[in-house]
Amino acid sequence: MIEIRYWIEEHKKQIITFLGLILGITLGFLIYYCIHYNEISKEKRNIEDIPIELSLKKEEKIEKKEEKIIVTVDIKGAVKNPGVYEVEEGKRIQDVIEMASGLNENADISMINLSKKVTDEMVIIIYTKEEIENLNRKETEKSMQNTCPETPIINDGCINIQQPQEENKENKKISINEANIEELMTLPGIGESKAQAIIKYREENGAFQTIEEIKNVSGIGEAVFAKMENYIIV
């Protein structure tokens, strides 16, 4: 024991140096391992996250594709529940009739295009058998068989939409920058309130630059514009 003690005393510095070296190597290895392990874990997490991110993006694209455009349609006349309905764009008039709980017993759809696709602000009128008989009697001289007769309200559901009033039948186009209320009211789909709205828009925003600009007027959407676009100029 005394010899060992003397040996330790004699080699104390070497022993301390050796132990310090061992400790330094051990600490260095631990630090290297921790850093290397964190880098591997980070790369692994990134790889695992990629499919999740791609999956989320794919789901977002699917949701965007599934977003459907809704249009508002007004159905009147001989249906069980007439009124305003919100319908998916691309649906047919037949679908709107079903939403309105179907036809009344006295309904006559001989002049209605049931396969026509609905559009925003569309007005569909289902006539009764008596109305068709009376209207056809008045229109006999004009030979308008199986097309909607002229009435104060334009029926977007007709097989052939009624023609514009007399001034427009003579191919006279109306200047939406110069026409007064009476002249504007000769356009298909334009009543007094819409005519006043057109004039008000002119007064507040200046002259129309294109005929398409009239769609900026309150109450004039794609459906109304489609009826009048061939009869107006700026």
PECOR-V325966 format. One line per field, one symbol per residue. phi: phi as a letter, one per 20 degrees, with the letter a starting at -180 (. if undefined). burial: b if it has 9 or more other C-alpha atoms within 8 Angstrom, else e. Layout:
# PECOR-V325966
phi = ???
burial = ???
This chain:
# PECOR-V325966
phi = .fffffffffdgfffffffffffffffffffffffffffffffffffffggffffffffffffffefdedddcddcnecfcfqececffofdggfffffemneffefcdfddefeffecfmfdddefeffffffffffegfeleflcfffcfdfdfeffcfgfffgfefemeeeefecfegfffffffnddffffffffffffednffecfffffffgnddffffffdgeccce
burial = eeeeeeebeeeeeebeeeeeeeeeeeeeeeeeeeeeeeeeeeeeeeeeeeeeeeeeeeeeeeeeeeeeeebbbbbbbbbbebeebebbbebbbeebbeebbbbeeebbeebbbeeebbbbbbbbbbbbbeebeebbeebeeeebeebbbeeeebbbbbbebbebbebbbeeebbbbeebebebbbbbbebeeebbbbbbebbeeeeebeebebbbebeebbbbbbebbeebbbb
